[in-house]
Amino acid sequence: MSSSRSAYHHGDLAHALEIAAMQLLAAKPAQQISLREVARAADVSHNAPYHHFADRRGLLKTLAERSMADLVVAVRTAISAASDPVSALVAGGQAYVRFAVERPNAFDVVYDPTVCVPGSPTETMAPLIDELETLLADAATGAGLDQGDVTAVWGLVHGLGTLSAAGHFPLDAALVSCASGLRRMLPTASTS
């Protein structure tokens, strides 16, 4: 790991631990990461994580929050770079699918119901969920879909991302299916 005592400065313990935890998450599922392992990766004492995380559940919540923030940035960036509303919807959906496939452990911890309890998100997670929902809703309605179709959009991209991340089909096929499925949902006049 790139974290080390020489890089750790007093007052940056939280940041050092979170960086180490996210590096571990890139290599293994969140449920397999221990506080002791985070301490080793950050090159701090095994008790140091308890100054930042109350317990292992606190670690998992932080991993979920940071991962959701990254997902929101990926979707927002893709949507904002698009040249028209339909392209924005497709780009946002494909960014979601790509995140699920390229960062499966981060994606899994975001949607782990034991970490982010449905209906009871943390104070940090709640606005991130709202922003992701708003990004998808605005892209969908901007492309001509009804507000009621937003759940279908989220379901389509989430399902494709989940299935592709699990190895049921390659990322390229998931991205093509995402674009095709989203375009088919649009009113005929919006697809041109």
C-alpha positions as CSV (number, residue, x, y, z in Angstrom):
1,M,0.0,0.0,0.0
2,S,1.1,3.5,-0.7
3,S,0.2,4.8,2.8
4,S,3.1,4.9,5.3
5,R,4.1,6.4,8.5
6,S,6.4,8.7,6.6
7,A,3.3,10.0,4.7
8,Y,1.1,10.1,7.8
9,H,1.0,13.4,9.7
10,H,-0.6,14.1,13.0
11,G,-4.1,15.3,12.4
12,D,-4.6,13.4,9.1
13,L,-5.4,10.0,10.7
14,A,-8.9,10.0,9.4
15,H,-7.7,10.7,5.9
16,A,-4.9,8.1,6.0
17,L,-7.3,5.5,7.3
18,E,-9.9,6.2,4.7
19,I,-7.3,6.1,1.9
20,A,-6.0,2.8,3.1
21,A,-9.5,1.4,3.5
22,M,-10.5,2.5,-0.1
23,Q,-7.2,0.9,-1.4
24,L,-8.2,-2.4,0.3
25,L,-11.7,-2.1,-1.1
26,A,-10.3,-2.0,-4.6
27,A,-8.9,-5.4,-4.0
28,K,-11.5,-7.2,-1.9
29,P,-15.1,-6.9,-0.8
30,A,-15.9,-4.6,2.1
31,Q,-17.1,-7.5,4.3
32,Q,-13.6,-9.0,4.2
33,I,-11.9,-5.8,5.4
34,S,-11.0,-5.5,9.1
35,L,-10.0,-2.5,11.1
36,R,-6.7,-4.2,11.9
37,E,-6.1,-4.7,8.2
38,V,-6.9,-1.0,7.6
39,A,-4.4,-0.1,10.4
40,R,-1.7,-2.2,8.7
41,A,-2.4,-0.7,5.3
42,A,-2.1,2.8,6.8
43,D,1.0,1.8,8.7
44,V,-0.5,2.9,12.0
45,S,-1.1,1.1,15.3
46,H,-3.8,-1.5,15.4
47,N,-5.8,0.7,17.8
48,A,-5.6,3.9,15.6
49,P,-8.7,3.1,13.5
50,Y,-10.8,3.3,16.7
51,H,-10.1,7.0,16.9
52,H,-11.9,7.5,13.6
53,F,-14.3,4.5,13.3
54,A,-16.4,3.5,16.3
55,D,-16.4,-0.1,15.1
56,R,-16.3,-2.2,11.9
57,R,-19.8,-1.0,10.9
58,G,-18.5,2.6,11.0
59,L,-15.7,1.5,8.6
60,L,-18.2,-0.1,6.2
61,K,-20.5,3.0,6.3
62,T,-17.5,5.2,5.5
63,L,-16.6,2.9,2.6
64,A,-20.2,3.1,1.3
65,E,-20.3,6.8,1.6
66,R,-17.0,7.4,-0.2
67,S,-18.0,4.9,-2.9
68,M,-21.4,6.5,-3.4
69,A,-19.7,9.9,-3.7
70,D,-17.4,8.5,-6.4
71,L,-20.5,7.0,-8.2
72,V,-22.3,10.3,-8.1
73,V,-19.2,12.1,-9.5
74,A,-18.9,9.5,-12.4
75,V,-22.6,9.9,-13.3
76,R,-22.6,13.7,-13.0
77,T,-19.4,14.1,-15.0
78,A,-20.8,11.8,-17.8
79,I,-24.1,13.6,-18.0
80,S,-22.6,17.1,-18.0
81,A,-20.1,16.2,-20.8
82,A,-23.0,15.1,-23.1
83,S,-24.0,17.3,-26.0
84,D,-27.8,16.7,-25.9
85,P,-30.4,15.3,-23.5
86,V,-30.6,11.8,-25.0
87,S,-26.8,11.5,-25.0
88,A,-26.8,12.8,-21.4
89,L,-29.2,10.0,-20.4
90,V,-27.2,7.3,-22.2
91,A,-23.9,8.7,-20.9
92,G,-25.2,8.8,-17.3
93,G,-26.5,5.3,-17.5
94,Q,-23.3,4.0,-19.0
95,A,-21.3,5.7,-16.3
96,Y,-23.4,3.9,-13.7
97,V,-22.9,0.5,-15.4
98,R,-19.1,1.1,-15.9
99,F,-18.7,2.0,-12.2
100,A,-20.5,-1.2,-11.2
101,V,-18.2,-3.3,-13.4
102,E,-14.9,-1.5,-12.9
103,R,-15.3,-1.0,-9.1
104,P,-17.5,-4.0,-8.1
105,N,-16.5,-3.9,-4.4
106,A,-17.3,-0.2,-4.1
107,F,-20.6,-0.8,-5.9
108,D,-21.6,-3.7,-3.7
109,V,-20.9,-1.8,-0.4
110,V,-23.0,1.2,-1.6
111,Y,-26.0,-1.1,-2.0
112,D,-25.4,-3.5,0.9
113,P,-28.6,-3.2,2.9
114,T,-26.8,-4.0,6.1
115,V,-24.5,-1.0,5.6
116,C,-26.9,1.5,4.0
117,V,-30.2,0.5,5.4
118,P,-33.0,1.2,3.0
119,G,-35.0,4.1,4.3
120,S,-32.4,5.0,6.9
121,P,-29.3,6.3,5.2
122,T,-26.6,8.0,7.2
123,E,-26.5,11.8,7.3
124,T,-23.7,11.7,4.8
125,M,-25.3,9.1,2.5
126,A,-28.8,10.7,2.3
127,P,-27.8,13.7,0.2
128,L,-25.6,11.5,-2.1
129,I,-28.6,9.2,-2.7
130,D,-30.8,12.3,-3.4
131,E,-28.2,13.6,-5.8
132,L,-27.9,10.4,-7.7
133,E,-31.7,10.1,-8.0
134,T,-31.9,13.7,-9.2
135,L,-29.2,13.2,-11.8
136,L,-30.9,10.2,-13.2
137,A,-34.4,11.8,-13.0
138,D,-33.3,15.0,-14.6
139,A,-31.5,13.1,-17.4
140,A,-34.5,10.9,-18.0
141,T,-37.0,13.7,-18.0
142,G,-34.7,15.9,-20.1
143,A,-34.6,13.2,-22.7
144,G,-38.4,13.0,-22.8
145,L,-39.3,10.3,-20.3
146,D,-42.1,10.8,-17.7
147,Q,-41.1,11.2,-14.0
148,G,-42.7,7.7,-13.5
149,D,-40.1,6.2,-15.8
150,V,-37.2,7.1,-13.6
151,T,-37.4,4.0,-11.5
152,A,-37.2,1.9,-14.7
153,V,-34.1,3.8,-15.8
154,W,-32.4,3.2,-12.5
155,G,-33.5,-0.5,-12.6
156,L,-32.1,-0.9,-16.1
157,V,-28.7,0.5,-15.4
158,H,-28.4,-1.1,-12.0
159,G,-29.4,-4.5,-13.3
160,L,-27.0,-4.3,-16.3
161,G,-24.2,-3.2,-14.0
162,T,-24.9,-5.9,-11.5
163,L,-25.1,-8.7,-14.1
164,S,-22.0,-7.5,-15.9
165,A,-20.0,-7.1,-12.7
166,A,-21.0,-10.7,-11.8
167,G,-19.6,-11.9,-15.1
168,H,-22.8,-12.8,-16.9
169,F,-21.8,-10.6,-19.9
170,P,-18.8,-8.3,-20.8
171,L,-18.8,-4.6,-20.1
172,D,-19.0,-3.7,-23.8
173,A,-22.2,-5.7,-24.1
174,A,-23.6,-4.1,-21.0
175,L,-22.8,-0.6,-22.4
176,V,-24.5,-1.4,-25.7
177,S,-27.5,-2.9,-24.0
178,C,-27.7,0.2,-21.7
179,A,-27.7,2.6,-24.6
180,S,-30.2,0.5,-26.6
181,G,-32.5,-0.1,-23.7
182,L,-32.6,3.6,-22.7
183,R,-33.2,4.7,-26.2
184,R,-36.1,2.2,-26.6
185,M,-37.7,3.7,-23.5
186,L,-37.8,7.2,-25.0
187,P,-40.8,8.5,-26.9
188,T,-40.3,8.0,-30.7
189,A,-39.6,11.7,-31.3
190,S,-36.8,11.9,-28.7
191,T,-34.7,9.1,-30.1
192,S,-33.5,10.8,-33.2
